[in-house]
Amino acid sequence: MEGLPWVLPPVAAAIVYWVAVRRTAGVAAVVAVVMVAAAAGVAAALGESPRTIAGLALLCGGTAAAIWASGRSRRRGRARRSAMDAYRAGRSAVPDAAADAERLRLAAELHDTAAHRLTGIAVGAASALHVTEPALRAEALRHAAEAGRLAASELDSLVASGAVGTDTADAGHAELLRIDALIGSWPESAVRYRRSAAFAAPQVAAVAYRVVREALTNAMRYAGGADVRVSVENDGDRLRVEVGDSGQVPRGGDGAGDGQGVVGLGGGHGLAGLLTAVTDCGGTFTAGPIGTGWTVVAEFPHTVATPPVRRAVWRGRQASDGALVALALALSIGTYLLPDDTPAASEAQLALLMPLFAVHAVPLWWRRRTPGRSLAAALSIYPVMLAARAAGWSVPPAGDLFLWGCWVELALVYAAGAYGGRGRGLLAPPAVAGIGGLALALGPGITGPPAAAWAVLALGLLIPSVPVWALGRAVAAARTRRRAAERAEHDLLSGRASAMVRAERGRVTAGVRRTALRHAEAVVAAADAGRLTQVLAEARAGLGALRDLLDELRAPMNGEDFPPTLVGLSALATRADAGVRCVGDRRPLAPAVEASVFRVARELVGAAAGSVTTVSFLPGGVAVAGRADQAGVQRLRTLADACGGSLSPDEEGTVWVWLPE
């Protein structure tokens, strides 16, 4: 080994560390393997024996694994600090983003309720004014009074509580019956309706009702007099809702009106709201031109369930624990292989020691989850070695192995203090001192009474063990304080956001009272008085006021500054006409994790308009799923890797990004 250039190991270690910090885990692992192979090749070129080459490869491999894990730890630390900086920089925008999300929610409520009612009133009144039959005019007045009262009631509910509860309160069967009633009360006669589905989950049925209502309203606005077909049917294990018309008017315009002169509400916002609602049910939503008309299709699963998540292998803490296991095995076995003058019987000795080396090293893998049991497993090899030596077996002294591998015990003592929980881990230092002192006291070269030697050596081992355990306890306490501070910061920020939401809701509802509610009440009064012309004028005025209010509510945030939080993600998705679905037991996330979730979801949300991104809250972390192009997949892979997570595409083209907490 004297011929091995001394400069090669530190250079190789520096290269592995640099790559682990700046590149993905896979790339860094490949570099580490190449370096180990190069070291073994140099040793072979210098004429070393196969046994020495194997020992050197093991030592280099274990060291490279530890260096790789150290570089990975720094990479994760840099990513965490970057996420924390982004979170802190965006904290001030969270209340504004929450207010923006509330504005958009209220806009969707207004669009789905009052706009639908007033549009129907305006179309019915405009049609009745072109006929002379008193019965048809009387029917138009009756419909205007009924729809106006419903609009006023829904607006009153919105003003009072910030929500219209009539759409989701009924059971699934009742919601489907409401679709029947909606079709039956429609002022247009050319509607072909077919419903074979008898029941759906209440949330699904409520959204299906919204889909039909919005599509019919759009058909009335843009394709008055066209044939309209509506179907609500079971399609295998899914509920399929389809609404199409044969209208000739191109969509996506400014909504200036239709053949009846109805004031428009702008294009696309109602459909964007439906995308979010359908996505929340786990369904899919499409809307677009087919032939000369327009077709809206929504498909729902019969039960709203959490989608399956393919969680890939973690590359965070488990990777560093695995590297420690590799280092412990390499040091114990590799060091044993290096000497060339070991007698031939050492092969049998090695076969006996291999299981003990594994029992000593492998518990490092579980040091965070079960530190007490891991320490007990690692310490168990010393009584076994002492008993084997006393029985005359050819094994090295237990004290020699303890001196060489006591860093494993110290790592487990630290884990007992850091992860053992309150009141636990207190026995870790005396356990190491007692068993380690016994292994040393019964080894060769110790003179005097064994009990006295044991007591002295155990006391000496307490000197490093207790500070290491105390360091672990101090780290655990600091971690607890940091998490408590993060929770307090989160609660404070949530309080500010809630206050902003309440203030925004009050401002919006005041505007509703001044505009749409006043016109809805005027429609009812005119209908009750039999003034059809005034009904049409008030309905048009109400739609115009509602359009202005919705335009104000949908105005973009200042600078489109979305904070890296779940609130910011919701606002971002709505602005991008995309859907975000949160499933699982939603809980507050650590700021760095929340910022990382936002960064990942932003890549998926921005992939295409109408895309759907799923954020799944799972034990131990969060999975974010969606579709991305090849460049986006590469960016997501790098981002997930830096956070200690992983990326895995499935066979359907969905990209799953796992982010551990």
Salt bridges, closest charged atoms under 4 A:
ASP100 OD1 - ARG103 NH2 3.07
ASP100 OD1 - ARG575 NH2 2.47
GLU102 OE2 - ARG105 NH2 2.76
GLU102 OE2 - ARG505 NE 2.94
GLU109 OE2 - ARG105 NH1 3.52
ASP112 OD1 - HIS111 ND1 3.99
ASP112 OD2 - ARG210 NH2 2.42
GLU139 OE2 - ARG142 NH2 2.47
GLU146 OE1 - ARG142 NH1 2.79
GLU154 OE2 - ARG117 NH2 2.94
ASP167 OD1 - ARG178 NH2 3.59
ASP167 OD2 - ARG213 NH2 3.27
GLU175 OE1 - ARG178 NH1 3.26
ASP180 OD2 - ARG195 NH2 2.72
GLU214 OE1 - HIS111 ND1 3.13
GLU233 OE2 - ARG194 NE 2.65
GLU242 OE1 - ARG240 NH2 3.12
ASP245 OD2 - ARG251 NH2 2.67
GLU299 OE1 - ARG238 NE 3.62
GLU299 OE2 - ARG240 NH1 2.66
ASP321 OD1 - ARG367 NE 2.87
ASP321 OD2 - ARG368 NE 3.21
GLU347 OE2 - ARG51 NH1 2.97
GLU409 OE2 - HIS360 NE2 2.70
GLU486 OE2 - ARG80 NH2 3.40
GLU486 OE2 - ARG482 NE 3.87
GLU489 OE2 - ARG91 NH1 2.16
ASP491 OD1 - HIS490 ND1 3.84
GLU504 OE2 - ARG103 NH1 3.25
GLU504 OE2 - ARG507 NH2 2.52
ASP528 OD2 - ARG149 NH2 2.79
GLU538 OE1 - HIS519 ND1 2.93
ASP548 OD1 - ARG547 NE 3.68
GLU552 OE2 - ARG507 NH1 2.58
GLU603 OE2 - ARG635 NE 3.10
ASP641 OD2 - ARG72 NH1 2.70
ASP641 OD2 - ARG75 NE 2.82
ASP641 OD1 - ARG315 NH1 3.88
GLU651 OE1 - ARG310 NH1 3.92
GLU661 OE2 - ARG587 NH2 2.43
